[in-house]
Amino acid sequence: TALWEQGQGQQERRQREILLHLVRIDCLWLRTSLALTVMEWLNS
């Protein structure tokens, strides 16, 4: 079971890395859309 637990730990770590990556992309997308909205608002 020790080997299985090690495998589970690696899987959880990979999922956490993917989740962090997605959150980073989401924040970047929010920042970009916010900047575009502000630019449109300033131009109008």
C-alpha distance matrix in Angstrom:
0.0 3.8 5.4 5.0 6.1 8.6 9.7 10.3 12.2 14.2 15.1 16.3 18.2 19.9 20.8 22.3 24.3 25.6 26.6 28.4 30.1 31.3 32.5 34.4 36.0 36.9 38.6 40.4 41.6 42.8 44.6 46.2 47.4 48.6 50.6 52.1 53.1 54.7 56.6 57.9 58.9 60.7 62.5 63.8
3.8 0.0 3.8 5.4 5.1 6.2 8.7 9.8 10.5 12.5 14.3 15.3 16.5 18.5 20.0 21.0 22.6 24.5 25.6 26.9 28.7 30.3 31.4 32.9 34.7 35.9 37.3 39.0 40.5 41.7 43.3 45.0 46.4 47.5 49.3 51.0 52.1 53.5 55.3 56.8 57.9 59.5 61.3 62.8
5.4 3.8 0.0 3.8 5.4 5.0 6.3 8.7 9.8 10.7 12.5 14.3 15.4 16.7 18.5 20.0 21.2 22.8 24.4 25.8 27.2 28.8 30.3 31.7 33.2 34.6 36.2 37.7 39.1 40.6 42.1 43.6 45.0 46.4 48.0 49.6 50.9 52.5 54.0 55.5 56.8 58.4 60.0 61.5
5.0 5.4 3.8 0.0 3.8 5.4 5.0 6.2 8.6 9.9 10.5 12.3 14.2 15.3 16.5 18.3 20.0 21.1 22.4 24.3 25.7 26.9 28.5 30.2 31.6 32.7 34.5 36.2 37.3 38.7 40.5 41.9 43.1 44.6 46.4 47.8 48.9 50.7 52.3 53.6 54.9 56.7 58.2 59.6
6.1 5.1 5.4 3.8 0.0 3.8 5.3 4.9 6.1 8.7 9.7 10.4 12.2 14.2 15.2 16.3 18.3 19.9 20.7 22.4 24.2 25.5 26.6 28.4 30.1 31.1 32.6 34.5 35.8 36.9 38.7 40.4 41.6 42.8 44.7 46.3 47.3 48.8 50.7 52.1 53.1 54.8 56.6 58.0
8.6 6.2 5.0 5.4 3.8 0.0 3.8 5.4 5.0 6.3 8.7 9.9 10.6 12.4 14.3 15.3 16.6 18.5 19.9 21.1 22.7 24.4 25.7 27.0 28.8 30.1 31.5 33.1 34.6 36.0 37.5 39.0 40.6 41.8 43.4 45.1 46.4 47.8 49.4 51.0 52.2 53.7 55.4 57.0
9.7 8.7 6.3 5.0 5.3 3.8 0.0 3.8 5.4 5.2 6.2 8.7 9.9 10.6 12.4 14.3 15.4 16.6 18.3 20.0 21.1 22.6 24.3 25.8 27.1 28.5 30.3 31.7 32.9 34.5 36.2 37.5 38.9 40.4 42.0 43.4 44.8 46.4 47.9 49.3 50.7 52.4 53.9 55.4
10.3 9.8 8.7 6.2 4.9 5.4 3.8 0.0 3.8 5.4 5.0 6.2 8.6 9.8 10.5 12.2 14.2 15.3 16.3 18.3 19.9 20.9 22.3 24.2 25.7 26.6 28.4 30.2 31.3 32.6 34.4 35.9 37.1 38.4 40.4 41.8 42.9 44.5 46.3 47.6 48.7 50.6 52.2 53.5
12.2 10.5 9.8 8.6 6.1 5.0 5.4 3.8 0.0 3.8 5.4 5.1 6.1 8.6 9.9 10.5 12.3 14.3 15.2 16.4 18.3 19.9 20.9 22.5 24.3 25.4 26.8 28.6 30.1 31.2 32.8 34.5 35.9 37.0 38.8 40.5 41.6 43.0 44.8 46.3 47.4 49.0 50.8 52.3
14.2 12.5 10.7 9.9 8.7 6.3 5.2 5.4 3.8 0.0 3.8 5.5 5.1 6.2 8.6 9.8 10.5 12.3 14.1 15.3 16.5 18.4 19.9 21.0 22.6 24.2 25.7 27.0 28.5 30.1 31.5 32.9 34.5 35.9 37.4 38.9 40.4 41.9 43.3 44.9 46.3 47.8 49.3 51.0
15.1 14.3 12.5 10.5 9.7 8.7 6.2 5.0 5.4 3.8 0.0 3.8 5.4 5.1 6.2 8.6 9.9 10.6 12.2 14.2 15.3 16.5 18.3 19.9 21.1 22.3 24.3 25.7 26.8 28.4 30.2 31.4 32.7 34.3 36.0 37.3 38.6 40.4 41.9 43.2 44.6 46.3 47.8 49.2
16.3 15.3 14.3 12.3 10.4 9.9 8.7 6.2 5.1 5.5 3.8 0.0 3.8 5.4 5.0 6.1 8.6 9.8 10.3 12.2 14.1 15.2 16.3 18.2 19.8 20.7 22.3 24.2 25.4 26.5 28.3 30.0 31.2 32.4 34.3 35.9 36.9 38.5 40.3 41.7 42.7 44.5 46.2 47.6
18.2 16.5 15.4 14.2 12.2 10.6 9.9 8.6 6.1 5.1 5.4 3.8 0.0 3.8 5.4 5.0 6.2 8.6 9.7 10.5 12.3 14.2 15.2 16.4 18.4 19.7 20.9 22.5 24.2 25.5 26.9 28.5 30.1 31.2 32.8 34.6 35.9 37.2 38.8 40.5 41.7 43.1 44.9 46.5
19.9 18.5 16.7 15.3 14.2 12.4 10.6 9.8 8.6 6.2 5.1 5.4 3.8 0.0 3.8 5.4 5.1 6.2 8.5 9.9 10.5 12.3 14.2 15.3 16.5 18.2 19.9 21.1 22.5 24.2 25.7 26.9 28.5 30.0 31.5 32.9 34.4 36.0 37.4 38.9 40.4 41.9 43.4 45.0
20.8 20.0 18.5 16.5 15.2 14.3 12.4 10.5 9.9 8.6 6.2 5.0 5.4 3.8 0.0 3.8 5.4 5.1 6.1 8.6 9.8 10.4 12.2 14.1 15.2 16.2 18.2 19.8 20.8 22.2 24.2 25.5 26.6 28.1 30.0 31.3 32.5 34.3 35.9 37.1 38.4 40.2 41.8 43.1
22.3 21.0 20.0 18.3 16.3 15.3 14.3 12.2 10.5 9.8 8.6 6.1 5.0 5.4 3.8 0.0 3.8 5.4 5.0 6.1 8.5 9.8 10.4 12.2 14.2 15.0 16.3 18.2 19.7 20.7 22.3 24.1 25.5 26.5 28.3 30.0 31.1 32.6 34.4 35.9 36.9 38.5 40.3 41.8
24.3 22.6 21.2 20.0 18.3 16.6 15.4 14.2 12.3 10.5 9.9 8.6 6.2 5.1 5.4 3.8 0.0 3.8 5.4 5.1 6.1 8.6 9.8 10.5 12.3 14.1 15.3 16.5 18.3 19.8 21.0 22.5 24.3 25.5 26.9 28.6 30.1 31.4 32.9 34.6 35.9 37.3 38.9 40.6
25.6 24.5 22.8 21.1 19.9 18.5 16.6 15.3 14.3 12.3 10.6 9.8 8.6 6.2 5.1 5.4 3.8 0.0 3.8 5.5 5.0 6.2 8.6 9.8 10.5 12.1 14.2 15.3 16.3 18.2 19.9 20.9 22.3 24.0 25.6 26.8 28.3 30.1 31.4 32.8 34.3 35.9 37.3 38.9
26.6 25.6 24.4 22.4 20.7 19.9 18.3 16.3 15.2 14.1 12.2 10.3 9.7 8.5 6.1 5.0 5.4 3.8 0.0 3.8 5.4 5.1 6.2 8.6 9.8 10.3 12.2 14.2 15.1 16.3 18.2 19.8 20.8 22.2 24.1 25.5 26.6 28.3 30.0 31.3 32.5 34.3 35.9 37.3
28.4 26.9 25.8 24.3 22.4 21.1 20.0 18.3 16.4 15.3 14.2 12.2 10.5 9.9 8.6 6.1 5.1 5.5 3.8 0.0 3.8 5.4 5.0 6.1 8.6 9.7 10.4 12.3 14.1 15.1 16.4 18.2 19.8 20.8 22.4 24.2 25.5 26.7 28.4 30.1 31.2 32.6 34.4 36.1
30.1 28.7 27.2 25.7 24.2 22.7 21.1 19.9 18.3 16.5 15.3 14.1 12.3 10.5 9.8 8.5 6.1 5.0 5.4 3.8 0.0 3.8 5.5 5.1 6.2 8.6 9.9 10.6 12.3 14.2 15.3 16.5 18.3 19.8 21.0 22.5 24.2 25.7 26.9 28.6 30.1 31.4 32.9 34.7
31.3 30.3 28.8 26.9 25.5 24.4 22.6 20.9 19.9 18.4 16.5 15.2 14.2 12.3 10.4 9.8 8.6 6.2 5.1 5.4 3.8 0.0 3.8 5.4 5.0 6.0 8.6 9.8 10.4 12.1 14.1 15.1 16.3 18.0 19.7 20.9 22.2 24.1 25.5 26.7 28.2 30.0 31.3 32.8
32.5 31.4 30.3 28.5 26.6 25.7 24.3 22.3 20.9 19.9 18.3 16.3 15.2 14.2 12.2 10.4 9.8 8.6 6.2 5.0 5.5 3.8 0.0 3.8 5.4 4.9 6.1 8.5 9.7 10.3 12.2 14.1 15.2 16.1 18.1 19.8 20.7 22.2 24.1 25.5 26.5 28.2 30.0 31.4
34.4 32.9 31.7 30.2 28.4 27.0 25.8 24.2 22.5 21.0 19.9 18.2 16.4 15.3 14.1 12.2 10.5 9.8 8.6 6.1 5.1 5.4 3.8 0.0 3.8 5.4 5.1 6.2 8.6 9.8 10.5 12.2 14.2 15.2 16.4 18.3 19.8 21.0 22.4 24.3 25.5 26.8 28.5 30.3
36.0 34.7 33.2 31.6 30.1 28.8 27.1 25.7 24.3 22.6 21.1 19.8 18.4 16.5 15.2 14.2 12.3 10.5 9.8 8.6 6.2 5.0 5.4 3.8 0.0 3.8 5.5 5.0 6.1 8.6 9.8 10.4 12.2 14.0 15.2 16.4 18.1 19.8 20.9 22.4 24.1 25.5 26.8 28.6
36.9 35.9 34.6 32.7 31.1 30.1 28.5 26.6 25.4 24.2 22.3 20.7 19.7 18.2 16.2 15.0 14.1 12.1 10.3 9.7 8.6 6.0 4.9 5.4 3.8 0.0 3.8 5.4 5.0 6.1 8.6 9.8 10.5 12.0 14.1 15.3 16.3 18.2 19.8 21.0 22.2 24.1 25.6 26.9
38.6 37.3 36.2 34.5 32.6 31.5 30.3 28.4 26.8 25.7 24.3 22.3 20.9 19.9 18.2 16.3 15.3 14.2 12.2 10.4 9.9 8.6 6.1 5.1 5.5 3.8 0.0 3.8 5.4 5.0 6.1 8.5 9.9 10.3 12.1 14.1 15.1 16.3 18.1 19.9 20.8 22.2 24.1 25.7
40.4 39.0 37.7 36.2 34.5 33.1 31.7 30.2 28.6 27.0 25.7 24.2 22.5 21.1 19.8 18.2 16.5 15.3 14.2 12.3 10.6 9.8 8.5 6.2 5.0 5.4 3.8 0.0 3.8 5.5 5.1 6.1 8.6 9.8 10.5 12.2 14.1 15.3 16.4 18.3 19.8 20.9 22.4 24.4
41.6 40.5 39.1 37.3 35.8 34.6 32.9 31.3 30.1 28.5 26.8 25.4 24.2 22.5 20.8 19.7 18.3 16.3 15.1 14.1 12.3 10.4 9.7 8.6 6.1 5.0 5.4 3.8 0.0 3.8 5.5 5.1 6.1 8.4 9.8 10.5 12.1 14.1 15.3 16.4 18.1 19.8 21.0 22.6
42.8 41.7 40.6 38.7 36.9 36.0 34.5 32.6 31.2 30.1 28.4 26.5 25.5 24.2 22.2 20.7 19.8 18.2 16.3 15.1 14.2 12.1 10.3 9.8 8.6 6.1 5.0 5.5 3.8 0.0 3.8 5.4 5.2 5.9 8.5 9.9 10.4 12.1 14.1 15.3 16.2 18.1 19.8 21.1
44.6 43.3 42.1 40.5 38.7 37.5 36.2 34.4 32.8 31.5 30.2 28.3 26.9 25.7 24.2 22.3 21.0 19.9 18.2 16.4 15.3 14.1 12.2 10.5 9.8 8.6 6.1 5.1 5.5 3.8 0.0 3.8 5.6 5.1 6.1 8.6 9.8 10.4 12.1 14.2 15.1 16.3 18.2 20.0
46.2 45.0 43.6 41.9 40.4 39.0 37.5 35.9 34.5 32.9 31.4 30.0 28.5 26.9 25.5 24.1 22.5 20.9 19.8 18.2 16.5 15.1 14.1 12.2 10.4 9.8 8.5 6.1 5.1 5.4 3.8 0.0 3.8 5.4 5.1 6.2 8.6 9.9 10.5 12.3 14.1 15.3 16.5 18.4
47.4 46.4 45.0 43.1 41.6 40.6 38.9 37.1 35.9 34.5 32.7 31.2 30.1 28.5 26.6 25.5 24.3 22.3 20.8 19.8 18.3 16.3 15.2 14.2 12.2 10.5 9.9 8.6 6.1 5.2 5.6 3.8 0.0 3.8 5.4 5.1 6.1 8.6 9.8 10.5 12.2 14.2 15.3 16.5
48.6 47.5 46.4 44.6 42.8 41.8 40.4 38.4 37.0 35.9 34.3 32.4 31.2 30.0 28.1 26.5 25.5 24.0 22.2 20.8 19.8 18.0 16.1 15.2 14.0 12.0 10.3 9.8 8.4 5.9 5.1 5.4 3.8 0.0 3.8 5.4 5.0 6.2 8.6 9.9 10.4 12.2 14.2 15.5
50.6 49.3 48.0 46.4 44.7 43.4 42.0 40.4 38.8 37.4 36.0 34.3 32.8 31.5 30.0 28.3 26.9 25.6 24.1 22.4 21.0 19.7 18.1 16.4 15.2 14.1 12.1 10.5 9.8 8.5 6.1 5.1 5.4 3.8 0.0 3.8 5.4 5.1 6.1 8.6 9.8 10.4 12.2 14.3
52.1 51.0 49.6 47.8 46.3 45.1 43.4 41.8 40.5 38.9 37.3 35.9 34.6 32.9 31.3 30.0 28.6 26.8 25.5 24.2 22.5 20.9 19.8 18.3 16.4 15.3 14.1 12.2 10.5 9.9 8.6 6.2 5.1 5.4 3.8 0.0 3.8 5.5 5.1 6.2 8.5 9.8 10.5 12.3
53.1 52.1 50.9 48.9 47.3 46.4 44.8 42.9 41.6 40.4 38.6 36.9 35.9 34.4 32.5 31.1 30.1 28.3 26.6 25.5 24.2 22.2 20.7 19.8 18.1 16.3 15.1 14.1 12.1 10.4 9.8 8.6 6.1 5.0 5.4 3.8 0.0 3.8 5.5 5.2 6.1 8.6 9.9 10.7
54.7 53.5 52.5 50.7 48.8 47.8 46.4 44.5 43.0 41.9 40.4 38.5 37.2 36.0 34.3 32.6 31.4 30.1 28.3 26.7 25.7 24.1 22.2 21.0 19.8 18.2 16.3 15.3 14.1 12.1 10.4 9.9 8.6 6.2 5.1 5.5 3.8 0.0 3.8 5.5 5.0 6.1 8.6 10.0
56.6 55.3 54.0 52.3 50.7 49.4 47.9 46.3 44.8 43.3 41.9 40.3 38.8 37.4 35.9 34.4 32.9 31.4 30.0 28.4 26.9 25.5 24.1 22.4 20.9 19.8 18.1 16.4 15.3 14.1 12.1 10.5 9.8 8.6 6.1 5.1 5.5 3.8 0.0 3.8 5.4 5.1 6.1 8.7
57.9 56.8 55.5 53.6 52.1 51.0 49.3 47.6 46.3 44.9 43.2 41.7 40.5 38.9 37.1 35.9 34.6 32.8 31.3 30.1 28.6 26.7 25.5 24.3 22.4 21.0 19.9 18.3 16.4 15.3 14.2 12.3 10.5 9.9 8.6 6.2 5.2 5.5 3.8 0.0 3.8 5.5 5.1 6.2
58.9 57.9 56.8 54.9 53.1 52.2 50.7 48.7 47.4 46.3 44.6 42.7 41.7 40.4 38.4 36.9 35.9 34.3 32.5 31.2 30.1 28.2 26.5 25.5 24.1 22.2 20.8 19.8 18.1 16.2 15.1 14.1 12.2 10.4 9.8 8.5 6.1 5.0 5.4 3.8 0.0 3.8 5.5 5.4
60.7 59.5 58.4 56.7 54.8 53.7 52.4 50.6 49.0 47.8 46.3 44.5 43.1 41.9 40.2 38.5 37.3 35.9 34.3 32.6 31.4 30.0 28.2 26.8 25.5 24.1 22.2 20.9 19.8 18.1 16.3 15.3 14.2 12.2 10.4 9.8 8.6 6.1 5.1 5.5 3.8 0.0 3.8 5.6
62.5 61.3 60.0 58.2 56.6 55.4 53.9 52.2 50.8 49.3 47.8 46.2 44.9 43.4 41.8 40.3 38.9 37.3 35.9 34.4 32.9 31.3 30.0 28.5 26.8 25.6 24.1 22.4 21.0 19.8 18.2 16.5 15.3 14.2 12.2 10.5 9.9 8.6 6.1 5.1 5.5 3.8 0.0 3.8
63.8 62.8 61.5 59.6 58.0 57.0 55.4 53.5 52.3 51.0 49.2 47.6 46.5 45.0 43.1 41.8 40.6 38.9 37.3 36.1 34.7 32.8 31.4 30.3 28.6 26.9 25.7 24.4 22.6 21.1 20.0 18.4 16.5 15.5 14.3 12.3 10.7 10.0 8.7 6.2 5.4 5.6 3.8 0.0
